[in-house]
Amino acid sequence: MEARGNLEEKGDNLEWALCLSQEAPESISWEKLKRSQVEEQINPGKPPFSFLWDDEALPTAICFSRLYLGDEFCQHLIPSQAQVDRALQFAQAEGLALSLVTPYVTDEGIDRLRALFSYLALHCPDAEVIVSDWGTLRLLRREYPSLVPVLGRILCKMTRDLSLAPPERRPAVPPAASRALRRPALSLPLYQRFLAGLGIQRAELDLPPQGLDMTGIGLKVSLHLPYGYVTTGRACPIGSLDRPKREKFRPMDHCPGPCQQVAVELLPSASVRLFYRGNTVFYRYSQEMVREALALARAEKVNRVVLHPSPEPK
């Protein structure tokens, strides 16, 4: 199995990662994850969750070298230690690196994460942890210095206005206005110094419809595709479907996980297609947005692409 992906002549250091979410790694047909089979693995062929790769945009080879396990948006979906153990055994057997994805959390969630961090510090001390909560980062720095913190998408602020047009429909705007809309907070020198002081060397980003201006970003960058998030919160419309009206917008102490079975497309959509999965609204990149994302990798503006399988419930 090849150790890394390749984008033509440039981007030799590009890394491909596969986000497993709550899937058991053994459910992935790993040997089929080659260029000719990737679409089969991530595309169930049912709108709005289907996605077609563009042959002109897709690299000649996608070879994964890293697994992402976990959820960024809900502490009820924090993996169990048994799930982390299975993923780690699978990753080590395949020669893959492991990144544990963590959400924003309450004190209860912090306690669950502490148990997983203790396990990783013992069995995979150099594992990455994608953090979506400043308290989680503080815990890592204080108690688990060997684990590698990565700034998650939730903490990487940018303009997420889906009324802005994707590349195929962008109007002509003044260059200064375009740059302002496309620059994430990571481009600010003050914020970069703040993150460096916290030991952050990598950050996770989505590609918004208006595009990204990566000028001045000194950190390593992971780019997620073909799905980005719009907004999230602890109140969960999907999880509270069967609850009385007065309880529908309260955070839940326990959740059976209906988001693993139900996802809803939002209509009419904005400039890109939208859907609700659990407590989070996602958007699917347009074909031109995927081209733009891969162009950033080809230009070595990002050095990791994180591929999300279709979020359609299994």
Secondary structure, 3 states (H helix, E strand, C coil): CCCCCECCCCCCCCEEEEEEECCCHHHCCHHHCCCCCHHHHHCCCCCCCCCCCCCCCCCCECCEEEEEEECCCCHHHCCCHHHHHHHHHHHHHHCCEEEEECCCCCHHHHHHHHHHHHHHHHHCCCCEEEECCHHHHHHHHHHCCCCEEEECHHHCCCCCCCCCCCHHHCCCCCHHHHHHHHCCHHHCHHHHHHHHHCCCCEEEECCCCCCCCCCCCCCEEEEEECEEEEEECCCCCCCCCCCCHHHCCCCCCCCCCHHHCCCEEECCCCCCEEEEECCEEEEECCHHHHHHHHHHHHCCCCCEEEECCCCCCC
